[in-house]
């Protein structure tokens, strides 16, 4: 399934739009069970969205580099690089 790197939750989507990002242009293909795993826990979209909320809190503006560095950090942290998705 397609997973948006930048969350679609209304509060976060509005922040990304203010940063000039079209969230629908940036997705990863991940298995459904991985999608469920990263959105469990926390509130309103699980841990993935909570990590983004923490990043955006108090930041009216962020540079594209800061946003992408955080995105890459989360992709690695939640193991969305493909390593955990390939059967051995």
N, CA, C and O atoms as CSV, one atom per row, in Angstrom:
chain,resi,resn,atom,element,x,y,z
A,1,UNK,N,N,0.829,-1.174,0.000
A,1,UNK,CA,C,0.000,0.000,0.000
A,1,UNK,C,C,0.879,1.243,0.000
A,1,UNK,O,O,2.038,1.197,0.412
A,2,UNK,N,N,0.318,2.351,-0.465
A,2,UNK,CA,C,1.063,3.605,-0.484
A,2,UNK,C,C,0.988,4.262,0.896
A,2,UNK,O,O,-0.085,4.388,1.486
A,3,UNK,N,N,2.142,4.670,1.385
A,3,UNK,CA,C,2.209,5.388,2.652
A,3,UNK,C,C,2.752,6.781,2.384
A,3,UNK,O,O,3.807,6.941,1.770
A,4,UNK,N,N,2.026,7.782,2.846
A,4,UNK,CA,C,2.491,9.164,2.706
A,4,UNK,C,C,3.634,9.412,3.684
A,4,UNK,O,O,3.496,9.183,4.886
A,5,UNK,N,N,4.739,9.872,3.171
A,5,UNK,CA,C,5.873,10.221,4.031
A,5,UNK,C,C,5.468,11.375,4.949
A,5,UNK,O,O,5.800,11.387,6.134
A,6,UNK,N,N,4.759,12.325,4.392
A,6,UNK,CA,C,4.282,13.485,5.137
A,6,UNK,C,C,2.794,13.260,5.429
A,6,UNK,O,O,1.997,13.148,4.498
A,7,UNK,N,N,2.411,13.193,6.704
A,7,UNK,CA,C,1.059,12.784,7.086
A,7,UNK,C,C,-0.073,13.607,6.480
A,7,UNK,O,O,0.063,14.792,6.176
A,8,UNK,N,N,-1.199,12.908,6.322
A,8,UNK,CA,C,-2.403,13.512,5.773
A,8,UNK,C,C,-3.332,14.085,6.841
A,8,UNK,O,O,-4.321,14.736,6.504
A,9,UNK,N,N,-3.037,13.857,8.117
A,9,UNK,CA,C,-3.888,14.403,9.180
A,9,UNK,C,C,-4.046,15.904,8.940
A,9,UNK,O,O,-3.066,16.583,8.634
A,10,UNK,N,N,-5.263,16.430,9.076
A,10,UNK,CA,C,-5.506,17.834,8.719
A,10,UNK,C,C,-4.538,18.837,9.334
A,10,UNK,O,O,-4.080,19.748,8.643
A,11,UNK,N,N,-4.219,18.690,10.614
A,11,UNK,CA,C,-3.311,19.654,11.248
A,11,UNK,C,C,-1.916,19.596,10.625
A,11,UNK,O,O,-1.291,20.631,10.397
A,12,UNK,N,N,-1.439,18.397,10.356
A,12,UNK,CA,C,-0.109,18.246,9.766
A,12,UNK,C,C,-0.105,18.605,8.282
A,12,UNK,O,O,0.826,19.251,7.801
A,13,UNK,N,N,-1.136,18.191,7.563
A,13,UNK,CA,C,-1.218,18.514,6.134
A,13,UNK,C,C,-1.195,20.023,5.919
A,13,UNK,O,O,-0.571,20.511,4.976
A,14,UNK,N,N,-1.879,20.764,6.799
A,14,UNK,CA,C,-1.887,22.230,6.685
A,14,UNK,C,C,-0.481,22.787,6.904
A,14,UNK,O,O,-0.059,23.707,6.203
A,15,UNK,N,N,0.239,22.234,7.870
A,15,UNK,CA,C,1.606,22.707,8.131
A,15,UNK,C,C,2.499,22.455,6.914
A,15,UNK,O,O,3.253,23.333,6.494
A,16,UNK,N,N,2.404,21.240,6.352
A,16,UNK,CA,C,3.233,20.929,5.175
A,16,UNK,C,C,2.877,21.828,3.993
A,16,UNK,O,O,3.756,22.252,3.243
A,17,UNK,N,N,1.596,22.114,3.830
A,17,UNK,CA,C,1.186,23.013,2.751
A,17,UNK,C,C,1.806,24.396,2.952
A,17,UNK,O,O,2.243,25.026,1.989
A,18,UNK,N,N,1.844,24.871,4.200
A,18,UNK,CA,C,2.471,26.165,4.490
A,18,UNK,C,C,3.963,26.144,4.154
A,18,UNK,O,O,4.551,27.183,3.854
A,19,UNK,N,N,4.565,24.968,4.207
A,19,UNK,CA,C,5.991,24.836,3.880
A,19,UNK,C,C,6.205,24.676,2.375
A,19,UNK,O,O,7.343,24.605,1.910
A,20,UNK,N,N,5.113,24.619,1.620
A,20,UNK,CA,C,5.211,24.500,0.169
A,20,UNK,C,C,5.296,23.072,-0.332
A,20,UNK,O,O,5.685,22.840,-1.477
A,21,UNK,N,N,4.933,22.101,0.519
A,21,UNK,CA,C,4.994,20.686,0.123
A,21,UNK,C,C,3.614,20.151,-0.239
A,21,UNK,O,O,2.641,20.367,0.483
A,22,UNK,N,N,3.545,19.460,-1.352
A,22,UNK,CA,C,2.345,18.714,-1.714
A,22,UNK,C,C,2.546,17.294,-1.177
A,22,UNK,O,O,3.291,16.508,-1.762
A,23,UNK,N,N,1.890,16.972,-0.077
A,23,UNK,CA,C,2.126,15.696,0.598
A,23,UNK,C,C,1.815,14.492,-0.279
A,23,UNK,O,O,2.355,13.411,-0.049
A,24,UNK,N,N,0.961,14.656,-1.272
A,24,UNK,CA,C,0.566,13.531,-2.123
A,24,UNK,C,C,1.631,13.152,-3.150
A,24,UNK,O,O,1.501,12.129,-3.823
A,25,UNK,N,N,2.669,13.953,-3.276
A,25,UNK,CA,C,3.753,13.653,-4.220
A,25,UNK,C,C,4.797,12.714,-3.632
A,25,UNK,O,O,5.655,12.213,-4.358
A,26,UNK,N,N,4.735,12.471,-2.323
A,26,UNK,CA,C,5.800,11.723,-1.663
A,26,UNK,C,C,5.234,10.537,-0.889
A,26,UNK,O,O,4.740,10.681,0.230
A,27,UNK,N,N,5.317,9.363,-1.510
A,27,UNK,CA,C,4.805,8.151,-0.884
A,27,UNK,C,C,5.823,7.022,-1.014
A,27,UNK,O,O,6.712,7.048,-1.865
A,28,UNK,N,N,5.661,6.035,-0.143
A,28,UNK,CA,C,6.461,4.811,-0.194
A,28,UNK,C,C,5.501,3.636,-0.301
A,28,UNK,O,O,4.405,3.670,0.259
A,29,UNK,N,N,5.908,2.603,-1.013
A,29,UNK,CA,C,5.117,1.375,-1.024
A,29,UNK,C,C,5.573,0.510,0.141
A,29,UNK,O,O,6.740,0.125,0.223
A,30,UNK,N,N,4.643,0.208,1.040
A,30,UNK,CA,C,4.966,-0.635,2.187
A,30,UNK,C,C,3.848,-1.656,2.385
A,30,UNK,O,O,2.709,-1.407,1.991
A,31,UNK,N,N,4.161,-2.799,2.990
A,31,UNK,CA,C,3.121,-3.781,3.282
A,31,UNK,C,C,2.100,-3.224,4.283
A,31,UNK,O,O,2.426,-2.382,5.120
A,32,UNK,N,N,0.889,-3.700,4.180
A,32,UNK,CA,C,-0.193,-3.239,5.063
A,32,UNK,C,C,0.172,-3.401,6.539
A,32,UNK,O,O,-0.094,-2.510,7.345
A,33,UNK,N,N,0.784,-4.546,6.899
A,33,UNK,CA,C,1.116,-4.775,8.311
A,33,UNK,C,C,2.162,-3.777,8.828
A,33,UNK,O,O,2.155,-3.425,10.007
A,34,UNK,N,N,3.051,-3.328,7.950
A,34,UNK,CA,C,4.035,-2.315,8.338
A,34,UNK,C,C,3.319,-0.981,8.554
A,34,UNK,O,O,3.618,-0.252,9.500
A,35,UNK,N,N,2.383,-0.675,7.678
A,35,UNK,CA,C,1.596,0.562,7.814
A,35,UNK,C,C,0.845,0.567,9.147
A,35,UNK,O,O,0.822,1.581,9.845
A,36,UNK,N,N,0.249,-0.535,9.489
A,36,UNK,CA,C,-0.464,-0.645,10.767
A,36,UNK,C,C,0.509,-0.447,11.924
A,36,UNK,O,O,0.208,0.269,12.879
A,37,UNK,N,N,1.677,-1.083,11.836
A,37,UNK,CA,C,2.670,-1.009,12.914
A,37,UNK,C,C,3.112,0.429,13.192
A,37,UNK,O,O,3.213,0.828,14.352
A,38,UNK,N,N,3.373,1.199,12.159
A,38,UNK,CA,C,3.897,2.548,12.392
A,38,UNK,C,C,2.820,3.525,12.852
A,38,UNK,O,O,3.135,4.592,13.380
A,39,UNK,N,N,1.553,3.169,12.656
A,39,UNK,CA,C,0.470,4.048,13.085
A,39,UNK,C,C,-0.193,3.584,14.380
A,39,UNK,O,O,-1.216,4.139,14.781
A,40,UNK,N,N,0.377,2.574,15.039
A,40,UNK,CA,C,-0.128,2.140,16.337
A,40,UNK,C,C,0.451,3.018,17.439
A,40,UNK,O,O,1.479,3.669,17.249
A,41,UNK,N,N,-0.205,3.034,18.579
A,41,UNK,CA,C,0.288,3.803,19.713
A,41,UNK,C,C,0.086,5.287,19.494
A,41,UNK,O,O,-0.281,5.723,18.403
A,42,UNK,N,N,0.321,6.037,20.512
A,42,UNK,CA,C,0.147,7.475,20.380
A,42,UNK,C,C,-1.302,7.827,20.097
A,42,UNK,O,O,-2.202,7.006,20.275
A,43,UNK,N,N,-1.511,9.028,19.665
A,43,UNK,CA,C,-2.856,9.507,19.362
A,43,UNK,C,C,-2.914,10.016,17.938
A,43,UNK,O,O,-1.895,10.392,17.359
A,44,UNK,N,N,-4.090,10.026,17.386
A,44,UNK,CA,C,-4.351,10.623,16.062
A,44,UNK,C,C,-3.306,10.265,15.014
A,44,UNK,O,O,-2.553,11.121,14.552
A,45,UNK,N,N,-3.272,9.004,14.653
A,45,UNK,CA,C,-2.348,8.575,13.613
A,45,UNK,C,C,-1.137,7.839,14.132
A,45,UNK,O,O,-0.228,7.513,13.369
A,46,UNK,N,N,-1.118,7.576,15.425
A,46,UNK,CA,C,-0.063,6.761,15.993
A,46,UNK,C,C,1.277,7.457,16.108
A,46,UNK,O,O,1.389,8.681,16.037
A,47,UNK,N,N,2.284,6.627,16.289
A,47,UNK,CA,C,3.631,7.138,16.555
A,47,UNK,C,C,4.190,7.949,15.387
A,47,UNK,O,O,4.848,8.968,15.601
A,48,UNK,N,N,3.933,7.506,14.155
A,48,UNK,CA,C,4.451,8.224,12.977
A,48,UNK,C,C,3.986,9.681,12.990
A,48,UNK,O,O,4.792,10.604,12.866
A,49,UNK,N,N,2.676,9.870,13.142
A,49,UNK,CA,C,2.137,11.232,13.152
A,49,UNK,C,C,2.599,12.008,14.377
A,49,UNK,O,O,2.858,13.208,14.285
A,50,UNK,N,N,2.705,11.344,15.522
A,50,UNK,CA,C,3.167,12.019,16.728
A,50,UNK,C,C,4.599,12.530,16.568
A,50,UNK,O,O,4.931,13.614,17.047
A,51,UNK,N,N,5.440,11.752,15.895
A,51,UNK,CA,C,6.820,12.204,15.641
A,51,UNK,C,C,6.809,13.469,14.780
A,51,UNK,O,O,7.594,14.390,15.006
A,52,UNK,N,N,5.917,13.502,13.798
A,52,UNK,CA,C,5.822,14.687,12.951
A,52,UNK,C,C,5.256,15.869,13.726
A,52,UNK,O,O,5.704,17.001,13.545
A,53,UNK,N,N,4.272,15.615,14.591
A,53,UNK,CA,C,3.726,16.711,15.397
A,53,UNK,C,C,4.811,17.310,16.292
A,53,UNK,O,O,4.911,18.529,16.428
A,54,UNK,N,N,5.607,16.457,16.889
A,54,UNK,CA,C,6.694,16.935,17.737
A,54,UNK,C,C,7.660,17.813,16.917
A,54,UNK,O,O,8.103,18.863,17.383
A,55,UNK,N,N,7.972,17.371,15.708
A,55,UNK,CA,C,8.885,18.125,14.834
A,55,UNK,C,C,8.303,19.489,14.472
A,55,UNK,O,O,9.019,20.490,14.481
A,56,UNK,N,N,7.014,19.533,14.153
A,56,UNK,CA,C,6.401,20.769,13.663
A,56,UNK,C,C,6.062,21.753,14.773
A,56,UNK,O,O,5.939,22.951,14.518
A,57,UNK,N,N,5.910,21.269,15.991
A,57,UNK,CA,C,5.507,22.110,17.122
A,57,UNK,C,C,6.476,23.289,17.289
A,57,UNK,O,O,7.684,23.109,17.445
A,58,UNK,N,N,5.911,24.484,17.251
A,58,UNK,CA,C,6.716,25.675,17.446
A,58,UNK,C,C,7.513,26.110,16.231
A,58,UNK,O,O,8.226,27.111,16.285
A,59,UNK,N,N,7.403,25.375,15.145
A,59,UNK,CA,C,8.133,25.740,13.917
A,59,UNK,C,C,7.136,26.301,12.902
A,59,UNK,O,O,6.391,25.553,12.269
A,60,UNK,N,N,7.135,27.606,12.760
A,60,UNK,CA,C,6.276,28.185,11.734
A,60,UNK,C,C,6.846,27.919,10.353
A,60,UNK,O,O,6.106,27.747,9.384
A,61,UNK,N,N,8.166,27.888,10.272
A,61,UNK,CA,C,8.853,27.620,9.005
A,61,UNK,C,C,9.960,26.616,9.259
A,61,UNK,O,O,10.603,26.634,10.309
A,62,UNK,N,N,10.172,25.754,8.303
A,62,UNK,CA,C,11.303,24.819,8.327
A,62,UNK,C,C,11.862,24.785,6.918
A,62,UNK,O,O,11.124,24.914,5.941
A,63,UNK,N,N,13.155,24.612,6.821
A,63,UNK,CA,C,13.761,24.537,5.496
A,63,UNK,C,C,13.456,23.172,4.883
A,63,UNK,O,O,13.214,22.208,5.609
A,64,UNK,N,N,13.465,23.085,3.563
A,64,UNK,CA,C,13.283,21.781,2.930
A,64,UNK,C,C,14.299,20.760,3.452
A,64,UNK,O,O,13.968,19.588,3.631
A,65,UNK,N,N,15.528,21.204,3.693
A,65,UNK,CA,C,16.562,20.297,4.196
A,65,UNK,C,C,16.191,19.747,5.583
A,65,UNK,O,O,16.362,18.554,5.837
A,66,UNK,N,N,15.689,20.600,6.472
A,66,UNK,CA,C,15.281,20.145,7.804
A,66,UNK,C,C,14.134,19.139,7.717
A,66,UNK,O,O,14.123,18.132,8.426
A,67,UNK,N,N,13.183,19.421,6.851
A,67,UNK,CA,C,12.023,18.534,6.692
A,67,UNK,C,C,12.469,17.178,6.162
A,67,UNK,O,O,12.057,16.142,6.684
A,68,UNK,N,N,13.308,17.176,5.128
A,68,UNK,CA,C,13.763,15.912,4.549
A,68,UNK,C,C,14.687,15.155,5.498
A,68,UNK,O,O,14.654,13.925,5.528
A,69,UNK,N,N,15.506,15.858,6.270
A,69,UNK,CA,C,16.343,15.171,7.256
A,69,UNK,C,C,15.473,14.442,8.277
A,69,UNK,O,O,15.777,13.314,8.666
A,70,UNK,N,N,14.391,15.087,8.710
A,70,UNK,CA,C,13.487,14.442,9.663
A,70,UNK,C,C,12.774,13.257,9.004
A,70,UNK,O,O,12.614,12.204,9.622
A,71,UNK,N,N,12.350,13.431,7.757
A,71,UNK,CA,C,11.681,12.342,7.043
A,71,UNK,C,C,12.603,11.128,6.928
A,71,UNK,O,O,12.174,10.001,7.174
A,72,UNK,N,N,13.841,11.346,6.564
A,72,UNK,CA,C,14.804,10.242,6.428
A,72,UNK,C,C,15.055,9.586,7.777
A,72,UNK,O,O,15.136,8.361,7.874
A,73,UNK,N,N,15.179,10.403,8.816
A,73,UNK,CA,C,15.356,9.861,10.170
A,73,UNK,C,C,14.205,8.913,10.529
A,73,UNK,O,O,14.435,7.827,11.062
A,74,UNK,N,N,12.966,9.327,10.234
A,74,UNK,CA,C,11.810,8.485,10.547
A,74,UNK,C,C,11.749,7.242,9.669
A,74,UNK,O,O,11.394,6.164,10.146
A,75,UNK,N,N,12.089,7.379,8.407
A,75,UNK,CA,C,12.094,6.225,7.500
A,75,UNK,C,C,13.057,5.163,8.011
A,75,UNK,O,O,12.749,3.972,7.984
A,76,UNK,N,N,14.212,5.593,8.471
A,76,UNK,CA,C,15.195,4.654,9.025
A,76,UNK,C,C,14.714,4.114,10.368
A,76,UNK,O,O,14.755,2.906,10.602
A,77,UNK,N,N,14.260,4.999,11.248
A,77,UNK,CA,C,13.815,4.585,12.583
A,77,UNK,C,C,12.704,3.545,12.515
A,77,UNK,O,O,12.717,2.575,13.273
A,78,UNK,N,N,11.754,3.736,11.622
A,78,UNK,CA,C,10.625,2.818,11.500
A,78,UNK,C,C,10.875,1.711,10.481
A,78,UNK,O,O,9.966,0.957,10.130
A,79,UNK,N,N,12.105,1.624,10.015
A,79,UNK,CA,C,12.547,0.551,9.134
A,79,UNK,C,C,11.701,0.447,7.863
A,79,UNK,O,O,11.201,-0.623,7.514
A,80,UNK,N,N,11.557,1.570,7.191
A,80,UNK,CA,C,10.806,1.600,5.933
A,80,UNK,C,C,11.741,1.595,4.731
A,80,UNK,O,O,11.351,1.956,3.621
A,81,UNK,N,N,12.978,1.179,4.971
A,81,UNK,CA,C,13.986,1.170,3.918
A,81,UNK,C,C,13.875,-0.041,3.016
A,81,UNK,O,O,14.517,-0.096,1.967
A,82,UNK,N,N,13.072,-1.008,3.410
A,82,UNK,CA,C,12.910,-2.207,2.603
A,82,UNK,C,C,13.532,-3.433,3.212
A,82,UNK,O,O,13.158,-4.553,2.864
A,83,UNK,N,N,14.486,-3.248,4.126
A,83,UNK,CA,C,15.191,-4.377,4.720
A,83,UNK,C,C,14.241,-5.317,5.454
A,83,UNK,O,O,14.390,-6.536,5.371
A,84,UNK,N,N,13.264,-4.760,6.172
A,84,UNK,CA,C,12.357,-5.605,6.937
A,84,UNK,C,C,11.198,-6.125,6.082
A,84,UNK,O,O,10.364,-6.893,6.562
A,85,UNK,N,N,11.150,-5.713,4.838
A,85,UNK,CA,C,10.020,-6.080,3.998
A,85,UNK,C,C,10.349,-7.192,3.003
A,85,UNK,O,O,9.464,-7.693,2.310
A,86,UNK,N,N,11.603,-7.568,2.938
A,86,UNK,CA,C,12.024,-8.586,1.971
A,86,UNK,C,C,12.204,-9.917,2.704
A,86,UNK,O,O,12.983,-9.990,3.654
A,87,UNK,N,N,11.497,-10.971,2.281
A,87,UNK,CA,C,11.680,-12.267,2.933
A,87,UNK,C,C,13.086,-12.818,2.649
A,87,UNK,O,O,13.620,-12.655,1.552
A,88,UNK,N,N,13.668,-13.467,3.649
A,88,UNK,CA,C,15.017,-14.025,3.501
A,88,UNK,C,C,14.943,-15.475,3.071
A,88,UNK,O,O,15.977,-16.119,2.893
